[in-house]
Amino acid sequence: MQASSQLTSFPAGRDDRLRTPAWLCERGYALRPLHDDDVPWLRELYASTRAEELAPVPWPEASKRAFLDSQFALQHQHYQAHYGDSDFLAIERGGVPVGRYYLQRGTSDHLIVDVCLFPGERGRGLAAALISHSQGEAAALGCGMTLHVQADNIAAQRLYRRAGFTVIHDQGSHLLLRWAPG
């Protein structure tokens, strides 16, 4: 298992751009910048997204855990290297982490780098509310939004299509989607 001290640190919080949407506040949710001490629960969050995929793999649990930890570390490093100017946000409910939301604000398009929730929070409208809020902020600046989604993640694709995103490029394993204001 890779220690959090070996991972690239999160950038200093951008509290000036941080505003929890009213819909989330009313339901007890809050957003805050991620810190390096969040890495343990972020590892668990990542592992929860791969649980179904790894369930049939005949590896010992320790091997699965080592694999998941290494994959999380690679993803974390990639996000920090390529999207380091993003808002890296924890989603909390009652002070307990329930997910993460990574948003890069660009001059022509904003990019949803990642939105991920623990299983018990999925399907409750939380991701849709975050996306809708981000779309409103992007539209106010005359920006569109883009994101990548795994080609086999049908549930996420449904969410993004309901939010008005359309496929602009099929990259094989992933689809590039875009939303335009108006």
NUTOR-331563 format. One record per atom (N, C-alpha, C): residue in three letters; x, y, z. Coordinates in pm, whole numbers, padded with zeros to 5 digits. Atoms other than C-alpha are relative to their C-alpha. Example, Ala and Ser with C-alpha at 12.3 -4.5 7.8 and 13.67 -1.06 7.14 Angstrom:
% residues 2
   r      x      y      z
 ALA  00089 -00119  00000
 ALA  01230 -00450  00780
 ALA  00090  00120  00000
 SER -00082 -00119 -00006
 SER  01367 -00106  00714
 SER -00077  00109  00073
//
This chain:
% residues 182
   r      x      y      z
 MET  00084 -00117  00000
 MET  00000  00000  00000
 MET  00089  00124  00000
 GLN -00079 -00121  00012
 GLN  00134  00341 -00095
 GLN -00046  00101  00104
 ALA  00034 -00098 -00103
 ALA  00145  00595  00187
 ALA -00038  00132 -00065
 SER  00044 -00127  00056
 SER -00027  00927  00132
 SER  00115  00097 -00017
 SER -00114 -00090  00013
 SER  00306  01102  00184
 SER  00075 -00022 -00131
 GLN -00068  00028  00126
 GLN  00430  00937 -00136
 GLN -00082  00050 -00119
 LEU  00085 -00050  00106
 LEU  00140  01078 -00340
 LEU  00020  00150 -00015
 THR -00003 -00143  00022
 THR  00138  01421 -00497
 THR -00106  00065  00087
 SER  00093 -00070 -00089
 SER -00024  01663 -00255
 SER -00108  00072 -00079
 PHE  00105 -00081  00057
 PHE -00353  01830 -00328
 PHE  00044  00146  00003
 PRO -00034 -00143 -00004
 PRO -00317  02198 -00420
 PRO -00072  00068  00116
 ALA  00066 -00076 -00107
 ALA -00406  02459 -00161
 ALA -00145  00024 -00040
 GLY  00143 -00016  00026
 GLY -00782  02495 -00129
 GLY -00033  00130 -00067
 ARG  00047 -00119  00071
 ARG -00959  02738 -00352
 ARG -00136  00040  00059
 ASP  00124 -00031 -00070
 ASP -01218  02849 -00098
 ASP -00078  00114 -00065
 ASP  00069 -00112  00064
 ASP -01295  03161 -00301
 ASP -00094 -00048 -00111
 ARG  00086  00053  00105
 ARG -01454  02940 -00569
 ARG -00095 -00107  00053
 LEU  00076  00108 -00061
 LEU -01622  02705 -00326
 LEU -00136  00051  00048
 ARG  00134 -00033 -00044
 ARG -01998  02733 -00291
 ARG -00084 -00125 -00011
 THR  00084  00119  00003
 THR -02219  02442 -00194
 THR -00137  00040 -00052
 PRO  00134 -00031  00053
 PRO -02539  02443 -00401
 PRO -00107 -00011  00109
 ALA  00107 -00005 -00102
 ALA -02852  02526 -00198
 ALA -00067 -00136  00016
 TRP  00069  00129 -00005
 TRP -03015  02191 -00286
 TRP  00077 -00097  00089
 LEU -00083  00089 -00081
 LEU -02722  02011 -00123
 LEU  00001  00045  00147
 CYS  00001 -00053 -00138
 CYS -02709  02239  00183
 CYS -00129 -00040  00072
 GLU  00130  00033 -00060
 GLU -03080  02177  00245
 GLU -00007 -00146  00042
 ARG  00000  00142 -00030
 ARG -03008  01804  00259
 ARG  00119 -00042  00087
 GLY -00109  00029 -00093
 GLY -02709  01831  00492
 GLY  00134 -00026 -00063
 TYR -00128  00022  00068
 TYR -02432  01813  00232
 TYR  00082  00128 -00001
 ALA -00092 -00113  00013
 ALA -02128  02039  00205
 ALA  00116 -00041 -00088
 LEU -00121  00020  00079
 LEU -01828  02076 -00021
 LEU  00115  00069  00072
 ARG -00121 -00062 -00055
 ARG -01474  02146  00096
 ARG  00119 -00048 -00081
 PRO -00120  00045  00072
 PRO -01127  02133 -00058
 PRO  00057 -00126  00065
 LEU -00065  00121 -00051
 LEU -00954  01798 -00025
 LEU  00139  00033  00053
 HIS -00132 -00013 -00062
 HIS -00642  01765  00189
 HIS  00067 -00137 -00003
 ASP -00074  00126  00005
 ASP -00373  01501  00201
 ASP -00048 -00102  00102
 ASP  00049  00097 -00099
 ASP -00525  01347  00515
 ASP -00132 -00065 -00041
 ASP  00119  00064  00054
 ASP -00830  01257  00303
 ASP  00032 -00126 -00081
 VAL -00039  00110  00087
 VAL -00632  00997  00107
 VAL -00054 -00136  00046
 PRO  00052  00133 -00038
 PRO -00738  00694  00319
 PRO -00144 -00024 -00043
 TRP  00138  00023  00042
 TRP -01109  00743  00257
 TRP -00016  00011 -00152
 LEU  00004 -00007  00147
 LEU -01043  00841 -00106
 LEU  00040 -00135 -00060
 ARG -00037  00136  00044
 ARG -00872  00500 -00147
 ARG -00120 -00092  00008
 GLU  00119  00084 -00019
 GLU -01184  00333 -00009
 GLU -00107  00035 -00103
 LEU  00096 -00043  00101
 LEU -01403  00539 -00241
 LEU  00036 -00059 -00135
 TYR -00046  00058  00127
 TYR -01194  00433 -00541
 TYR -00027 -00150 -00002
 ALA  00021  00145 -00006
 ALA -01209  00069 -00429
 ALA -00148 -00034 -00019
 SER  00143  00027  00014
 SER -01589  00091 -00410
 SER -00046  00006 -00145
 THR  00038 -00011  00141
 THR -01601  00182 -00780
 THR  00046 -00121 -00080
 ARG -00055  00115  00071
 ARG -01411 -00134 -00874
 ARG -00045 -00133  00061
 ALA  00038  00121 -00073
 ALA -01574 -00382 -00633
 ALA -00071 -00102 -00089
 GLU  00076  00092  00086
 GLU -01818 -00531 -00886
 GLU  00091 -00064 -00104
 GLU -00092  00048  00102
 GLU -01547 -00563 -01149
 GLU  00096 -00107  00055
 LEU -00098  00092 -00058
 LEU -01307 -00743 -00912
 LEU -00062 -00119  00073
 ALA  00065  00109 -00076
 ALA -01564 -00966 -00740
 ALA  00030 -00139 -00058
 PRO -00025  00136  00052
 PRO -01517 -01261 -00980
 PRO  00148 -00035 -00017
 VAL -00143  00026  00017
 VAL -01137 -01227 -00993
 VAL  00048 -00088  00116
 PRO -00038  00097 -00104
 PRO -00987 -01526 -00804
 PRO  00130  00034  00073
 TRP -00118 -00041 -00074
 TRP -00719 -01327 -00624
 TRP -00031  00001  00149
 PRO  00019 -00019 -00145
 PRO -00667 -01327 -00248
 PRO -00036  00147  00026
 GLU  00043 -00137 -00032
 GLU -00819 -01018 -00084
 GLU  00119  00095  00013
 ALA -00118 -00086 -00014
 ALA -00471 -00884 -00001
 ALA  00054  00042 -00137
 SER -00045 -00033  00135
 SER -00378 -00898 -00371
 SER -00094  00100 -00066
 LYS  00097 -00096  00054
 LYS -00699 -00722 -00472
 LYS  00024  00138  00060
 ARG -00021 -00128 -00068
 ARG -00632 -00453 -00212
 ARG  00126  00069 -00051
 ALA -00125 -00057  00051
 ALA -00273 -00403 -00331
 ALA -00020  00055 -00141
 PHE  00030 -00045  00135
 PHE -00396 -00377 -00690
 PHE -00080  00130  00004
 LEU  00084 -00119 -00009
 LEU -00666 -00124 -00596
 LEU  00078  00120  00051
 ASP -00082 -00110 -00052
 ASP -00421  00084 -00394
 ASP  00094  00055 -00106
 SER -00091 -00046  00105
 SER -00176  00095 -00683
 SER -00077  00074 -00110
 GLN  00081 -00067  00102
 GLN -00452  00188 -00929
 GLN -00047  00137  00049
 PHE  00038 -00129 -00057
 PHE -00575  00463 -00697
 PHE  00118  00097 -00008
 ALA -00118 -00086  00001
 ALA -00220  00599 -00668
 ALA  00029  00050 -00142
 LEU -00023 -00041  00139
 LEU -00181  00603 -01048
 LEU -00104  00103 -00044
 GLN  00105 -00095  00036
 GLN -00516  00778 -01093
 GLN  00026  00135  00067
 HIS -00027 -00123 -00075
 HIS -00430  01033 -00823
 HIS  00115  00078 -00065
 GLN -00115 -00065  00063
 GLN -00093  01107 -00981
 GLN -00039  00061 -00135
 HIS  00045 -00049  00131
 HIS -00256  01143 -01324
 HIS -00083  00126  00015
 TYR  00085 -00118 -00020
 TYR -00520  01384 -01198
 TYR  00082  00121  00044
 GLN -00082 -00112 -00048
 GLN -00261  01596 -01017
 GLN  00090  00053 -00112
 ALA -00091 -00041  00107
 ALA -00026  01601 -01318
 ALA -00072  00072 -00113
 HIS  00069 -00053  00117
 HIS -00288  01679 -01583
 HIS -00110  00101  00032
 TYR  00112 -00088 -00037
 TYR -00559  01867 -01392
 TYR  00030  00072  00132
 GLY -00043 -00056 -00127
 GLY -00360  02026 -01109
 GLY -00065  00131  00038
 ASP  00066 -00127 -00031
 ASP -00547  02357 -01137
 ASP -00150 -00017  00027
 SER  00142  00029 -00024
 SER -00881  02187 -01071
 SER -00039  00026  00145
 ASP  00055  00000 -00135
 ASP -01103  02220 -00769
 ASP -00015 -00147  00039
 PHE  00008  00137 -00051
 PHE -01053  01893 -00578
 PHE -00083  00006  00127
 LEU  00096 -00021 -00109
 LEU -01355  01876 -00351
 LEU -00047 -00129  00064
 ALA  00065  00107 -00075
 ALA -01478  01643 -00081
 ALA -00148  00036  00009
 ILE  00143 -00016 -00023
 ILE -01853  01595 -00063
 ILE -00027 -00066  00134
 GLU  00026  00053 -00133
 GLU -01964  01552  00296
 GLU -00148  00013  00033
 ARG  00136 -00007 -00055
 ARG -02292  01481  00469
 ARG  00015 -00015  00151
 GLY -00016  00001 -00144
 GLY -02300  01570  00835
 GLY  00144 -00014  00042
 GLY -00141  00007 -00033
 GLY -01922  01603  00831
 GLY  00069 -00130 -00038
 VAL -00055  00130  00040
 VAL -01872  01249  00694
 VAL  00018 -00001 -00153
 PRO -00021  00004  00145
 PRO -01714  01209  00346
 PRO -00090 -00103 -00068
 VAL  00086  00090  00078
 VAL -01955  01059  00092
 VAL  00041 -00005 -00147
 GLY -00042  00000  00139
 GLY -01776  01138 -00233
 GLY  00100  00110 -00029
 ARG -00094 -00103  00046
 ARG -01548  01359 -00437
 ARG -00052  00059 -00130
 TYR  00038 -00071  00122
 TYR -01597  01613 -00714
 TYR  00119  00082 -00044
 TYR -00116 -00069  00054
 TYR -01309  01732 -00932
 TYR -00046  00078 -00122
 LEU  00046 -00087  00107
 LEU -01384  02028 -01158
 LEU  00111  00095 -00042
 GLN -00099 -00092  00055
 GLN -01143  02213 -01385
 GLN -00076  00108 -00078
 ARG  00069 -00113  00063
 ARG -01265  02556 -01486
 ARG  00089  00056 -00111
 GLY -00077 -00050  00114
 GLY -01145  02649 -01835
 GLY -00060  00128 -00055
 THR  00049 -00125  00058
 THR -01188  02958 -02047
 THR -00111 -00024 -00102
 SER  00108  00028  00095
 SER -01407  02792 -02312
 SER -00093 -00110  00052
 ASP  00079  00109 -00059
 ASP -01524  02476 -02135
 ASP  00052 -00031  00140
 HIS -00039  00056 -00129
 HIS -01524  02351 -01779
 HIS  00000 -00151 -00016
 LEU -00014  00144  00012
 LEU -01420  01988 -01740
 LEU -00034 -00066  00133
 ILE  00024  00084 -00117
 ILE -01573  01747 -01492
 ILE  00104 -00111 -00009
 VAL -00108  00099  00000
 VAL -01259  01549 -01418
 VAL -00050 -00129  00063
 ASP  00049  00119 -00069
 ASP -01434  01314 -01176
 ASP -00112  00038  00094
 VAL  00102 -00006 -00104
 VAL -01749  01275 -00974
 VAL -00021 -00144  00045
 CYS  00004  00136 -00051
 CYS -01762  00972 -00749
 CYS -00063  00001  00139
 LEU  00071  00010 -00127
 LEU -01988  00871 -00460
 LEU  00011 -00141  00056
 PHE  00008  00132 -00061
 PHE -01987  00589 -00210
 PHE -00134 -00063 -00038
 PRO  00121  00068  00047
 PRO -02250  00325 -00303
 PRO -00130  00045  00067
 GLY  00122 -00041 -00070
 GLY -02501  00436 -00038
 GLY -00053  00137 -00039
 GLU  00040 -00134  00043
 GLU -02512  00787 -00187
 GLU -00039  00007 -00147
 ARG  00030  00000  00144
 ARG -02556  00687 -00550
 ARG -00151 -00009 -00023
 GLY  00141  00007  00038
 GLY -02893  00734 -00717
 GLY -00093  00091  00079
 ARG  00081 -00091 -00082
 ARG -03012  01010 -00480
 ARG -00010  00140 -00058
 GLY  00006 -00132  00063
 GLY -02968  01305 -00717
 GLY  00115  00091  00035
 LEU -00113 -00082 -00043
 LEU -02646  01429 -00559
 LEU  00089  00040 -00118
 ALA -00086 -00030  00116
 ALA -02430  01404 -00873
 ALA -00075  00090 -00098
 ALA  00079 -00083  00091
 ALA -02711  01550 -01084
 ALA -00006  00144  00049
 ALA  00005 -00136 -00057
 ALA -02737  01849 -00847
 ALA  00134  00071 -00017
 LEU -00132 -00060  00018
 LEU -02361  01909 -00858
 LEU  00023  00039 -00146
 ILE -00018 -00027  00142
 ILE -02356  01887 -01236
 ILE -00086  00119 -00042
 SER  00090 -00111  00035
 SER -02657  02119 -01272
 SER  00055  00133  00052
 HIS -00059 -00121 -00058
 HIS -02495  02373 -01040
 HIS  00121  00044 -00082
 SER -00120 -00032  00079
 SER -02168  02355 -01236
 SER -00039  00051 -00138
 GLN  00046 -00048  00129
 GLN -02358  02398 -01561
 GLN -00047  00146  00010
 GLY  00045 -00138 -00019
 GLY -02520  02714 -01425
 GLY  00118  00096  00012
 GLU -00119 -00085 -00013
 GLU -02181  02855 -01323
 GLU  00073  00013 -00133
 ALA -00068 -00005  00130
 ALA -02029  02764 -01661
 ALA -00079  00088 -00097
 ALA  00083 -00079  00091
 ALA -02322  02914 -01852
 ALA  00011  00149  00030
 ALA -00013 -00141 -00038
 ALA -02291  03240 -01657
 ALA  00128  00061 -00055
 LEU -00127 -00046  00056
 LEU -01936  03264 -01794
 LEU  00008 -00022 -00151
 GLY  00001  00028  00143
 GLY -02037  03164 -02147
 GLY  00077 -00125 -00036
 CYS -00077  00123  00022
 CYS -01865  02826 -02109
 CYS -00091 -00120 -00015
 GLY  00063  00131  00004
 GLY -01971  02475 -02200
 GLY  00067 -00088  00104
 MET -00062  00097 -00090
 MET -01876  02162 -02011
 MET  00031 -00127 -00077
 THR -00036  00129  00058
 THR -01701  01840 -02108
 THR  00031 -00098  00112
 LEU -00037  00107 -00092
 LEU -01631  01509 -01941
 LEU  00027 -00125 -00079
 HIS -00023  00134  00056
 HIS -01510  01158 -02014
 HIS -00077 -00099  00085
 VAL  00070  00106 -00071
 VAL -01713  00852 -01922
 VAL  00040 -00134 -00063
 GLN -00032  00133  00052
 GLN -01628  00484 -01953
 GLN -00113 -00045 -00093
 ALA  00098  00045  00099
 ALA -01802  00334 -02255
 ALA -00094 -00105  00057
 ASP  00086  00104 -00057
 ASP -01937  00049 -02040
 ASP -00076  00047  00125
 ASN  00070 -00053 -00118
 ASN -02071  00276 -01761
 ASN -00133  00060 -00043
 ILE  00131 -00039  00052
 ILE -02431  00289 -01875
 ILE -00073  00092  00097
 ALA  00069 -00084 -00099
 ALA -02566  00439 -01551
 ALA  00052  00144 -00005
 ALA -00057 -00135  00008
 ALA -02326  00735 -01570
 ALA -00039  00067 -00131
 GLN  00039 -00058  00128
 GLN -02404  00784 -01937
 GLN -00144  00051  00005
 ARG  00139 -00045 -00015
 ARG -02777  00805 -01853
 ARG -00005  00132  00077
 LEU -00006 -00122 -00080
 LEU -02703  01067 -01587
 LEU  00044  00118 -00086
 TYR -00054 -00110  00080
 TYR -02498  01279 -01827
 TYR -00093  00037 -00115
 ARG  00095 -00032  00109
 ARG -02750  01251 -02110
 ARG -00119  00077  00054
 ARG  00111 -00075 -00062
 ARG -03029  01363 -01875
 ARG  00041  00144  00029
 ALA -00051 -00135 -00027
 ALA -02809  01662 -01793
 ALA  00030  00077 -00128
 GLY -00016 -00069  00126
 GLY -02790  01748 -02163
 GLY  00132 -00020 -00071
 PHE -00127  00029  00067
 PHE -02447  01610 -02251
 PHE -00023 -00091 -00120
 THR  00006  00085  00118
 THR -02398  01455 -02594
 THR  00142 -00049 -00032
 VAL -00128  00058  00038
 VAL -02121  01231 -02726
 VAL  00057  00080 -00116
 ILE -00066 -00068  00111
 ILE -01874  01423 -02937
 ILE  00117 -00080 -00055
 HIS -00108  00085  00050
 HIS -01605  01156 -02965
 HIS  00000 -00133  00074
 ASP -00010  00134 -00056
 ASP -01593  00781 -02911
 ASP  00147 -00039 -00003
 GLN -00142  00030 -00010
 GLN -01243  00698 -02787
 GLN  00025 -00148  00030
 GLY -00014  00143 -00025
 GLY -01305  00325 -02756
 GLY -00043 -00034  00141
 SER  00033  00033 -00139
 SER -01288  00262 -02383
 SER -00076  00113  00071
 HIS  00066 -00116 -00059
 HIS -01419  00613 -02306
 HIS -00071  00082 -00107
 LEU  00070 -00093  00086
 LEU -01660  00861 -02456
 LEU  00028  00141  00050
 LEU -00012 -00141 -00035
 LEU -01600  01236 -02464
 LEU -00138  00063 -00023
 LEU  00131 -00062  00007
 LEU -01923  01422 -02389
 LEU  00015  00150  00021
 ARG -00001 -00146 -00014
 ARG -02003  01793 -02412
 ARG -00141  00050  00022
 TRP  00125 -00073 -00023
 TRP -02278  02020 -02289
 TRP  00027  00145 -00037
 ALA -00012 -00142  00037
 ALA -02335  02367 -02433
 ALA -00117  00075  00061
 PRO  00109 -00078 -00058
 PRO -02536  02639 -02261
 PRO -00100  00044 -00106
 GLY  00103 -00050  00093
 GLY -02862  02752 -02416
 GLY -00045 -00109 -00088
//
